[in-house]
Amino acid sequence: MTPISRPIEEQQVACEICMKEVPISEAKCAEAEDYVIHFCGLDCYAAWRQQQDEEAPAEKPAVAPSE
């Protein structure tokens, strides 16, 4: 008897923004020091990036520029 071949299921990950399940091979990923996050596309990445920019406090220069 011939064994039945079945396709291997590819690992799925959730988009960080919209939570859509996408194959890990097609997900865009942004790496940080301690974790990796996945996005289903550039639109969700841009939305995440904008949220990060809004949440981060504005950095003040350590030394005022001399005139």
C-alpha positions in Angstrom: 0.0 0.0 0.0 1.3 3.4 -1.0 1.4 6.0 1.8 -0.7 9.1 1.3 1.3 12.3 0.9 0.0 15.3 2.7 1.2 18.9 2.3 3.1 20.1 5.3 1.3 22.9 7.1 3.3 26.1 7.2 3.6 27.8 10.5 1.3 30.8 10.8 2.0 34.0 12.7 -0.4 36.9 13.7 0.2 40.4 12.4 1.1 42.7 15.2 -1.5 45.3 14.1 -4.5 43.6 12.5 -4.0 40.1 14.0 -4.5 38.5 10.6 -2.9 35.1 10.4 -0.2 34.9 7.7 2.4 32.2 6.7 5.6 33.0 8.5 7.4 32.9 5.1 5.3 35.8 3.8 5.3 37.9 7.0 7.4 41.0 7.2 9.3 41.2 10.5 10.9 43.9 12.5 13.5 42.8 15.0 14.2 44.5 18.3 16.7 43.5 21.0 14.6 41.0 22.8 11.7 40.1 20.5 10.5 39.8 16.9 7.2 41.0 15.6 5.5 40.2 12.4 3.3 42.3 10.0 1.1 41.1 7.1 2.3 43.9 4.9 3.7 47.4 4.7 0.5 49.1 5.6 0.4 47.4 9.0 4.1 48.0 9.5 3.7 51.8 8.8 0.8 51.9 11.3 2.9 50.2 13.9 5.8 52.5 13.2 3.6 55.6 13.5 2.3 54.3 16.9 5.8 53.9 18.1 6.8 57.4 17.0 3.8 58.9 18.8 4.4 56.9 22.0 8.1 57.7 22.2 8.9 60.9 24.1 10.6 63.6 22.1 14.4 63.4 22.8 16.0 66.6 23.8 19.6 67.2 22.7 22.1 66.7 25.5 23.9 70.0 24.7 22.3 73.0 23.1 23.9 73.8 19.8 26.2 76.8 19.9 25.6 79.6 17.6 
